[in-house]
Amino acid sequence: MTRRALVTGAGGFVGGFLTRGLLEAGYAVTGLDQFFDEFARASLAGAELVESDITAEVLDGLGAFDLVIHGAAITSPSPETGLTAFDCLRINCETTLAALAKARACGATDFVLLSSSGVFRSEDADGVLLESTPARATIPYAVAKRAGELLLEAELPGEMRAIAIRLGPIYGPGERVRQTRQHMSPLRRWIEAGRNGDAIVVDLPRSRRDWTYGPDLPKALLALLDRQPAISGVIHFTSGEDIDDVELAEMIAAKYGVEVRLGDGVDYRVPMTSEIVPPADLFGWTSLATGLNSVMEDRP
């Protein structure tokens, strides 16, 4: 019997990777998002696309699923959306509860929340972030993600397994600005600067990040769901390959023959890895060198 999956936020960067990967794995996939642009509709051919806000009423009408992946989120308030910081916090929490309720009501066996390394402040760890590292970020997006993680810890009756996967920086083909994602990753911005013949500016030169190639995500997630003994709770979902921002910028700059300039940002980012499942034991992640070449050839 064909397994059915629901992906919220399917029109987004990460949601698109997951939707396409599940289709390739033989799932019947329903993608739910506020808006699917022309690129998303073309790239998600084969999925049932539902364009709507995430509400209990909409979710109730979608039928039953074996797997529910909740990835929809508003990352930050912006003039374009007209939303305040409180609106972002409220909407993100409400949609997580609605998706969790849908998964429980329809008898899903697995619920996956896409969380983020954004739940941490840079000073929460010295060197590397682990699942046991206390998460203390207080911006609304981070608080909403952490609240979602805590919701999954509630001892509720039923057979459903719940996993919160914390994602670090994701890169890959097709990254673009959309209504709920107003800023591209540093890696993509540096590539665009290089293509244009501009200097690459590293805003946070003290940062070191773990970069994960987006097309790897669905295969790695299915490997995680199949792993025995079964894993639940919060897990850091990352390739585990980290690099200094400056070193990565220099790699890109060398490709395009431009210079690298260092900004004066005092904040910094720290990489994640997993103490629950070593990344290399879970999946054969695409190396940064290979993935970077793929993205530099991509023109969104």
SULPEWO-V924803 format. One record per helix or strand of 3 or more residues. SS is the DSSP state (alpha for helix, beta for strand). FROM is the first residue (numbers start at 1). TO is the last residue. If there is no record, write none. Layout:
# SULPEWO-V924803
ss & from & to
SS & FROM & TO
SS & FROM & TO
This chain:
# SULPEWO-V924803
ss & from & to
beta & 4 & 8
alpha & 13 & 24
beta & 28 & 33
alpha & 38 & 43
beta & 48 & 51
alpha & 56 & 60
beta & 67 & 70
alpha & 85 & 105
beta & 110 & 116
alpha & 117 & 119
alpha & 122 & 124
alpha & 140 & 151
beta & 161 & 167
beta & 169 & 171
alpha & 186 & 195
beta & 200 & 202
beta & 208 & 213
alpha & 214 & 226
beta & 233 & 237
beta & 242 & 244
alpha & 245 & 256
beta & 260 & 262
alpha & 279 & 282
alpha & 288 & 297
